[in-house]
Amino acid sequence: MPRGRGGRGGPGPGGRDMMKQLAAMQERMVAEQEALRKETVEISVGGGAVKVQMNGHQKLVSVVIDPELLKAEEAEMLADLLIASVNQAVDKTQTMAQDRMGSITQGLGLPPGLGL
């Protein structure tokens, strides 16, 4: 029973090329994951009253709040602004990750979204 296209049980020339491509893709994915960990996005809402910074792994890095919002009567607005800014940062980092990883997997013919 034939075990491969190489005649000796191993992969043929096409299989070796595919293995090299997959290894190179894996190296690129590891490098991109590290780059995403280091890259950040900053979102500002409420005219700059709340700013959040998030990295490409969707970890909140910093929050800056205008001191005027720390008054008791502004608590509800502060909560709304924090929610809006964090959600926008998550959306932006998801897009950033999809763009980076999509460039790696586009040559494989995978359906959109499956490359992440």
N, C-alpha and C positions, 0 to 999 in steps of 0.2 A: 504494500500500500504506500503510495507516494506521501511524503511528509512535508514537502515544500517544493517550491519551484527551483531550488538550487540543485536538486538531484542528490544531495547528501544529507537530507533531513533538515537543513537550515533554510532560512529565507533566501529567496533569489535576489537578484540585484534590485528589483523594485521594492522588495520588503526591507532591504537594508536602507534604501533611500527614505522610505516611510519612517523607519525607526529613527534615522538621523533627524528628520523633520520634526517628529514628535519630541525628541530630546531637546532640540533647539527651541521648540515652542514652550516646553516646560521651563527651560531656563529663562526665557523671556517673561513667562507668567510670574515666576518667582521674583524677578527683577521689578516687574510692574507692581506687584503686591507691595514690595518694599517701598517703591516710589509713592504709592498711594498712602502708605502709613505716614510718610514724611510730608506729603502735600496737604495743604489746608485750603478751605474756603472760608470766607468771612461774609456774614449776612448782617445787614443793618436794617432795622425796622423802626417805625415810629419816629421818623426823621432823625435817626441816630440815637434815640433814647435807649435802645437795647441793641447790642452787637454780640453775636456769637461766632465762634471760630470752631470748625470741625475738621478733623482729618479725613483722608480718603477711606479709612476703615470705619467711618461713622462714629467716631469717639469725640465727644465734646471736649475741646481743648481749653476754651476760655469763654467767659461771659462778662460783658461790661455793661453796667446799668447806670443810667443818668441818676444822680443822687435825688433829683426831684421826684423820681418815681418811688423812692423809698418811704414816702409819706403814707400813712395808713389809708388815707382816702384814695390813693392811687394803686392800691394792692391789686384790685381786679384788672385794671389796665395793664399792670406789670405782668401778671400771669398770662393775659392774652398775648402780649408782645413776646414773651418768652416762648410760648407755644408756637406762635407764627414763625419766629426766627429759627427755632430748632427744626421745625418741619421743613422750612425752605432749605436749610443747610443739608438735611438728609436727602432731599430731592436732588440738590446740586451735586452732592458726593456720589449718589447713585448714578447719575448721568456721567460724571467724571470716570467712575469705575467701568461703566459699560463702554465708554469710548475707548479707554485704554485696553481693556481685555478684548473688545471686539476687533481691534486692529490686529491682534495676535491670531484669533481664531477664524477670521474671515476667509482665509485660504482653504479651510477644511470643508467648506460647504455646509456648515451646521446651520440649522434654522435660527433665526434671531432669538436671542435670550438664552439659547442653549450653550453658548460659548463661555458664559461666566462660571 
